[in-house]
Amino acid sequence: MIASNRGQLVLGEEKIDKSAQGRIENSSRCILVLPETASENPRQPVNGLAELRELHILVSHQAVCRRLCKLAFTRNDASIYLFAYARHGNYFYGGRSLLERQAQDTFDFTQQSESKDVPKLSIHQSGSVHAKVGKVPVDPLRISPLATLRGQHIATVCADSFGGLPPFKPGRNSGATIYHIIPVEKGVDSGRLAIYINGIEPQFVSKRCRLIIQLRRPCIRRCLHVGLAPIAQFPLGTNDKAGVTVIAGWDPTRPINSTQDYLYIRGA
């Protein structure tokens, strides 16, 4: 994880679950089914979500709704696009490596590439992963194709402190845009959203997945299951310096202690 200007980052949720305190959400699991579009599949859309393009993840913290991130989708394939939003509109991004048997990575992210535009972290169905600001991709990486994964952890969105996230007034849900609010228990002031993929069934390495998205696309034989697990943690910084971090790009099918490259976007 990354806190303030310097901090620590750990890949693999199984290594850091012990830091959780309390619960972010204790409701039953919610499943969003995204079928193929009507032109590609004559069946009726399920729950009106055939045209879903954006899923906004919000947290309700101390009676204030705050914006954590957005997941975006296309009609063409089962790729996933991640956006995180910084309160002050400053973004840093780049690529890093965790060497063999290295458990943490500490660095000054202010020395990396910087942008005022919101970067996009793309996790393509093919396994290509890259960060993009404008039209130029940054440090592309390759992981196993998403359909071959079996519940592994592929990305994390981490908030240093919920109080440091930008306030947000959700709009009305429609077929194209869904606002999902995660209630936060009293005393929980920070958390992260871990993202898992399974190309066969809605089963994941983590049992904490509270929201499951099922992507049905003509280009894949089976439904692609995306699991989202909200996890409480201790605050990583004060509200005035807090930010949000997105990490992805390591290959979860490789041995846990092997050298892993990854991409990050840091919003501050």
MARTOR-995389 format. One record per atom (N, C-alpha, C): x, z, y. Coordinates in steps of 0.02 Angstrom, whole numbers, padded with zeros to 5 digits, always signed. Each point is the difference from the previous one (the first is absolute). Layout:
XZY...
END
This chain:
+00042+00000-00059-00042+00000+00059+00044+00000+00062-00029-00020+00056+00039-00004+00062-00034+00045+00051+00037+00046+00029-00028+00045+00050+00042-00003+00063-00034-00001+00058+00033-00004+00064+00046-00061-00001+00060+00002+00030+00044-00058-00001+00040-00005-00064+00010+00056-00033+00037+00001-00062-00041+00038-00051+00007-00018-00063-00039+00034-00050+00018-00023-00070-00042+00015-00046+00014-00016-00070-00056-00043-00029+00019-00045-00043-00047-00044-00032+00009+00004-00076-00054+00008-00036+00003+00004-00073-00048-00052-00028+00024-00041-00046-00041-00050-00033-00026+00029-00065-00063-00013-00014-00030+00024-00063-00038+00065+00012-00066-00004-00002-00040+00060+00016+00012+00057-00049+00021-00016-00061+00010+00054-00048+00055+00048+00021+00042-00022+00047+00054+00042+00023-00021+00048+00056-00054-00014+00034-00016+00038+00059-00069+00031+00000-00037-00006-00054-00067+00030-00002+00002+00076+00008+00055+00032-00020+00004+00073+00003-00002+00027+00072+00011-00044+00049-00001+00023+00070-00071+00005+00026-00050-00022-00038-00069+00000+00024-00027+00071+00008-00039+00009+00053-00035+00063+00010-00073-00015+00014-00045+00037-00031-00071-00012+00012-00021-00068-00026-00057-00024+00025-00026-00065-00019-00023-00037+00063+00011-00064+00001-00027-00040+00055-00073-00016-00013-00015-00019-00062-00067-00021-00015-00018+00024-00070-00061+00026-00008-00020+00024-00066-00065-00034-00023-00018-00055+00031-00061-00035-00019+00011-00041-00063-00055-00025-00029+00005-00041-00059+00033-00067+00016+00024-00034-00051+00034-00064+00012-00050-00052+00025+00025-00041+00044-00041-00054+00028+00032-00066-00020-00041-00046-00025+00026-00065-00022-00030-00055+00042+00043-00041+00031-00021-00059+00035+00015-00060-00043-00050-00040-00016+00010-00059-00042-00001-00062+00045+00055-00037-00001+00005-00060+00041-00004-00061-00046-00059-00029-00009-00006-00058-00043+00025-00063+00033+00001-00054-00038+00017-00065+00028-00055-00021+00048+00016-00044+00046-00049-00023+00049-00053-00041-00036-00058-00006+00033-00057-00033-00032+00015-00072-00018+00042-00033+00041+00016-00070-00013+00042-00008-00063+00036+00054-00018+00043-00003-00059-00035+00031-00061-00050+00041+00012-00034+00035-00054-00074+00003+00016-00044-00028-00040-00071-00001+00016-00034+00068-00005+00034+00051-00027-00031+00066-00005-00008+00031+00069-00049+00045+00006-00012+00033+00064+00058+00047+00016+00019+00007+00064+00051+00048+00018-00020+00071-00019+00048+00041-00019-00012+00069-00018+00007+00043+00062-00051+00039+00016+00001+00046+00057+00014-00035+00066-00011-00065+00004+00010-00035+00062+00072-00005+00022+00048+00008-00046+00070+00004+00019+00038-00064-00016-00034-00054-00015+00034-00061-00019+00045-00026+00057-00020+00014+00062+00037-00026+00057+00046+00052+00032+00011+00056-00034+00042+00052+00028+00069-00027+00017+00019+00009+00062+00066-00022+00022+00043+00058+00023-00031+00054+00025+00038+00057+00026-00030+00066-00023+00044+00044-00025-00020+00068-00017+00041+00047+00043-00034+00034+00047+00033+00047+00045-00002+00069-00031+00058+00032-00007+00005+00067-00027+00008+00048+00059-00048+00044+00007-00001+00049+00055+00001+00070-00029+00024+00048+00039-00003+00070-00021-00040+00039+00052-00042+00045-00025-00038+00044+00044+00036+00067+00000+00034+00014+00056+00043+00060+00005-00020+00039+00062-00021+00062-00011-00020+00045+00055-00051-00034+00046-00051-00028-00031-00057-00031+00034+00018-00063+00039+00060-00028-00012+00020-00062+00032+00015-00052-00054-00028-00060+00008+00014-00055-00047+00062-00036+00023+00049-00007-00044+00064-00031+00018+00016-00057-00047+00037-00047+00027+00016-00062-00037+00065+00007-00037-00002-00008-00066+00061+00003-00040+00029-00069-00013-00041-00046-00029+00026-00066-00016-00058-00048-00014+00017-00062-00010-00048-00051-00019+00027-00041-00058-00042-00014-00049+00016-00047-00054-00041-00063+00012+00033-00057-00003-00034-00063+00011+00007-00044-00063-00049-00044-00010-00002-00043-00059-00019-00070+00021+00015-00048-00044-00021-00069+00011-00045-00022-00057-00034-00056+00009-00042-00027-00052+00040-00037-00054+00061-00020+00018+00037-00047-00043+00032+00033-00060+00026+00062+00008+00034+00032-00056-00007+00075+00006+00038+00036-00041-00005+00073-00003+00057+00034+00037+00025-00031+00053+00052+00031+00041-00029+00056+00043+00043+00046+00019-00020+00058+00041+00044+00002+00062-00031+00012+00057+00036+00003+00063-00012+00068+00032+00055+00034+00018-00003+00068+00027+00019+00001+00074-00039+00036+00039+00014+00011+00071-00005+00075+00014+00048+00027+00035-00004+00069+00023+00001+00000+00076-00033+00049+00030-00008-00001+00073+00031+00062+00031+00044-00013+00049+00036+00054+00034-00036+00020+00063+00002+00064+00015-00035+00025+00058+00028-00028+00065+00067-00010+00002+00032-00023+00062+00019-00074-00003-00016-00034-00056+00010-00072-00003+00072-00022-00008+00044+00043-00027+00069-00019-00013+00011-00006-00075+00031-00056-00021+00008-00013-00072+00073-00018-00015+00023+00027-00057+00067-00015-00025-00008-00022-00072+00042-00045-00023-00009-00028-00067+00066-00026-00026+00004-00008-00066+00060-00026-00030+00001+00012-00075+00058-00010-00030+00009+00010-00072+00055+00050-00013-00006+00036-00055+00049+00050-00020+00009-00003-00075+00048+00039-00025+00012+00005-00072+00011+00073-00020-00028+00017-00057+00017+00063-00032+00046-00017-00058+00060+00025+00002+00048-00015-00052-00017+00036-00065+00032-00021-00053-00012+00030-00066+00008+00075+00003-00051+00035-00025-00004+00073-00003-00003+00032+00069-00008-00038+00053-00011+00028+00066-00074+00016+00008-00016+00062+00018-00070+00021+00003-00029-00004+00070+00043+00000+00052-00024+00001+00068+00041-00048+00043-00031-00023+00054+00033-00046+00046-00012+00025+00071+00053+00020+00034-00005+00026+00068+00033-00048+00048-00036-00019+00053+00029-00046+00049-00038+00005+00065+00030-00026+00053-00030-00001+00066-00038-00065+00009-00067+00002-00004-00038-00062+00002+00000-00032+00069+00019+00038+00053+00001-00029+00067+00057-00051+00008+00045-00002-00047+00055-00049+00002-00018-00065-00036-00062-00005-00025-00021-00060-00037-00038-00047+00047-00030-00052-00028-00039-00048+00040-00060+00034+00031-00018-00021+00060-00054+00033+00038-00049-00052+00025-00064+00020+00007-00051-00045+00025-00057+00039+00032-00033-00031+00048-00061+00028+00029-00062-00027-00036+00009-00054-00038-00055-00028-00038-00006+00037-00067-00061+00004-00026-00012+00035-00063+00027-00042-00058+00051+00024-00036+00026-00038-00057-00049+00000-00058+00007-00049-00043-00040-00006-00061+00046+00004-00060-00019+00043-00048+00038+00004-00062-00041-00034-00054+00025-00055-00026-00037-00042-00048+00024+00013-00070-00047+00014-00045+00014+00008-00071-00039-00055-00035+00035-00055-00016-00035-00059-00025-00013+00006-00075-00052-00033-00022-00019-00001-00071+00058-00021-00044+00043-00045+00026+00057-00025-00038+00055+00051-00010-00001+00054+00041+00054+00049-00002+00047-00005+00059-00010-00049+00043+00040-00005+00061-00024+00053+00050+00047+00037+00029-00016+00053+00047+00042-00010+00063-00031+00000+00058+00039-00007+00061-00037+00032+00058+00038+00018+00051-00027+00023+00063+00002-00059+00048-00050-00003+00043-00003-00057+00046-00023+00023+00068+00037-00023+00051-00020+00009+00069-00006-00069+00030-00061-00019+00019-00011-00069+00020+00001-00045-00061+00038-00055+00003+00003-00047-00055+00063+00004-00042+00044+00047+00017+00065+00004-00033+00001+00058-00051+00006-00014-00066+00005+00054-00049+00068+00033+00002+00000+00065-00014+00062+00039+00003+00018+00025-00069+00061-00013-00021+00028+00029-00062-00048-00006-00059-00019-00060-00021-00046-00006-00057+00031+00027-00064-00042+00033-00040+00020+00028-00064-00047-00027-00053+00017+00010-00063-00044-00022-00054-00008+00056-00051-00063+00014-00018-00016+00048-00052-00036-00037-00056-00020+00035-00051-00038-00031-00054-00068-00026+00027-00025-00056-00025-00066-00025+00022-00053+00055-00007-00045+00004+00047-00048+00056+00001-00043+00003-00063-00018-00057-00028-00042-00001-00060+00034+00030-00061+00066+00006+00001+00037+00027-00057+00009+00075+00004-00018+00030+00056+00010+00072+00009-00055+00038-00037+00017+00062-00020-00045+00040-00040-00009+00070+00030-00019+00001+00064-00015+00063+00033+00057+00030+00040+00053-00038+00011+00058+00028+00035-00010+00006+00075+00041+00042+00029+00000+00013+00072+00040-00055+00035-00031-00035+00049+00034-00056+00033+00011+00008+00075-00035+00047+00031+00007+00007+00073-00027+00068+00021+00023+00023+00058-00025+00063+00029-00006-00007+00075-00054+00028+00027-00008+00007+00073+00002+00075+00014+00048+00021+00040+00012+00072+00010-00009+00018+00074-00043+00049+00014-00008+00026+00068+00040+00064+00008+00043+00003+00050+00038+00061+00011-00048+00059+00013-00049-00012+00043-00049+00051+00018-00064-00036+00019-00057+00023-00026-00063-00033+00017-00014+00002+00075+00022+00053+00033-00011+00005+00072+00038-00052+00039+00050-00031-00031+00039-00051+00034-00026-00070-00011-00054-00008-00040-00030-00066-00011-00046-00018+00058-00007-00065+00015-00044-00019+00055-00073+00013-00016-00038+00029+00047-00072+00009-00010-00033-00068-00006-00055-00002-00038-00033-00064-00013-00074+00012-00011-00041-00040+00033-00072+00003-00010-00020-00057-00047-00019+00017-00062-00015-00053-00048-00061-00041+00021+00003-00064-00016-00057-00043+00013-00049+00002-00057-00046-00047+00000-00051-00003-00052+00027-00039-00060-00011+00026-00061+00021-00035-00060-00037-00066-00006+00035-00050-00023-00031-00066-00013+00032-00027-00063-00021-00060-00020+00031-00030-00059+00073-00014+00010+00022-00012+00062+00069-00019+00014+00044+00060+00016-00028+00053+00026+00039+00057+00024-00032+00065-00024+00041+00042-00034-00023+00065-00024+00044+00054+00031-00032+00054+00024+00036+00058+00026-00009+00057-00050+00054+00022-00030-00003+00054-00050+00032+00061+00030-00040+00053+00009+00025+00061+00031+00016+00051-00054+00061+00026+00002+00023+00052-00046-00006+00067+00034-00044+00044-00023-00005+00067+00030+00060+00042-00018+00024+00039+00049+00059+00042-00010-00020+00073+00003+00020+00038-00049-00017+00071-00001+00038+00038+00054-00030+00055+00021+00031+00043+00049+00067+00026-00025+00050-00002+00042+00067+00023-00020+00045-00054-00025-00027-00061-00011+00041-00056-00022+00013-00044+00062+00063-00006+00021+00016-00033+00062+00041-00064-00008+00016-00018-00062+00039-00061-00011-00015-00026-00070+00013-00065-00010-00013-00028-00065+00025-00071-00005-00005-00028-00060+00021-00068-00012-00051-00034-00045+00000-00065+00001-00044-00040-00042+00044-00040-00047-00002+00016-00064+00039-00037-00051-00043-00055-00029+00030-00059-00011-00037-00058-00023+00027-00021-00068-00046-00011-00047+00017-00017-00069-00035-00065-00020+00028-00035-00050-00028-00063-00023-00004+00000-00076-00057-00026-00025-00007-00011-00072-00035-00067-00010+00032-00045-00038-00027-00066-00010-00050-00006-00057-00017+00057-00033-00047-00002-00056-00061+00046+00010+00013+00062+00019-00053+00050+00003+00012+00049+00058-00052+00036+00021+00007+00047+00056+00031+00066-00022+00059-00003-00029+00038+00059-00020+00068-00002+00033+00023+00058+00026+00061+00001+00039+00044+00059-00020+00064-00006+00017+00047+00054-00016-00023+00065+00031-00027-00003+00061-00026+00059+00033-00074+00008-00016-00022+00062-00011-00070+00015-00011-00036+00015+00065+00034-00008+00057-00028+00019+00064-00035-00058+00036-00003-00058-00031-00030-00057+00034-00075+00012+00012-00019+00005+00064-00069+00014+00018-00038-00063+00019+00036-00052+00017-00031-00064+00019+00033-00055-00041-00042-00040-00034+00026-00055-00042-00031-00065+00024+00043-00049+00012-00022-00066+00021+00012-00048-00058-00051-00038-00018+00005-00048-00054-00002-00070+00029+00055-00036-00006+00005-00068+00027-00013-00051-00055-00050-00041+00009-00014-00054-00046+00015-00066+00036+00045-00038-00028+00020-00062+00031+00005-00055-00053-00016-00062+00018+00003-00055-00048+00069-00011-00030+00052+00020+00036+00068-00014-00022+00028+00052-00049-00038+00053-00014+00023+00050-00049-00054+00008-00054+00022+00010-00061-00047+00002-00057-00041+00064+00000+00030+00055+00021-00034+00064+00000-00003+00029+00070-00042+00050+00007-00007+00035+00063+00065+00038+00016+00022-00002+00062+00058+00040+00021-00026+00064+00032+00024+00057-00026-00024+00065+00022+00052+00032+00047-00023+00019+00058+00043+00032+00050-00025+00072+00009+00043+00049-00015-00019+00070+00006+00032+00032+00061-00039+00037+00039+00024+00033+00059-00006+00076-00009+00057+00034+00005+00002+00073-00012+00020+00036+00064-00046+00037+00032+00019+00041+00058+00031+00065-00024+00058+00017+00027+00039+00058-00023+00019+00042+00060-00016+00064-00002+00019+00046+00053+00074+00017-00004+00029+00017+00058+00070+00018+00002+00012+00044+00062+00060+00030+00003+00018+00038+00059+00015-00048+00058-00017+00019+00062+00016-00044+00058+00074-00015+00003+00015-00061+00022+00069-00023+00004+00027-00002+00071-00041+00018+00049+00023+00000+00069-00055+00027+00044+00016+00010+00063-00051+00024+00048-00044-00058+00022-00059+00016+00025-00048-00052+00019+00027-00047+00054+00040+00026+00046+00024-00042+00055+00053-00050-00023+00033+00013-00057+00051-00046-00026-00019-00029-00068-00061+00013-00022-00020-00022-00067-00013-00075-00001+00007-00028-00060-00013-00071-00009-00028-00014-00069+00000-00063-00019-00025-00020-00065+00050-00050-00030+00009+00003-00066+00049-00042-00035-00033-00035-00059+00015-00064-00009-00022-00038-00058+00063-00020-00039+00001+00012-00065+00056-00022-00041-00027-00038-00061+00036-00052-00020-00019-00040-00059+00060-00044-00017-00006-00036-00056+00051-00049-00017+00044+00019-00059+00000+00063-00021+00038+00018-00061-00039-00024-00060+00035-00014-00055-00034-00024-00060-00015+00059-00045-00064+00018-00008-00017+00060-00038+00011-00007-00075+00015-00061-00024+00012-00009-00071+00073+00013-00018+00042+00008+00049+00071+00014-00014+00010+00074-00013+00054+00019-00035+00014+00070-00013+00003+00041+00064-00026+00061-00001-00007+00041+00059+00066+00013+00035+00055+00004-00037+00065+00017+00029+00042-00062+00017-00028-00059-00005+00038-00061+00016+00000-00012+00075+00046-00044+00022+00003-00018+00071-00065-00037+00018-00030+00020+00057-00063-00029+00021+00004-00019+00075-00018-00062+00014-00008-00021+00069-00072+00013+00022-00010+00011+00064-00068+00011+00025-00003-00021+00074-00061-00010+00023-00013-00016+00070-00038+00057+00032+00008+00008+00064-00037+00052+00035-00024-00025+00068-00054+00027+00023-00023-00008+00069-00013+00070+00027+00028+00014+00057-00008+00066+00031-00034-00008+00067-00058+00032+00008-00036+00000+00064+00008+00067+00035+00015-00002+00063+00012+00062+00038-00035-00004+00068
END
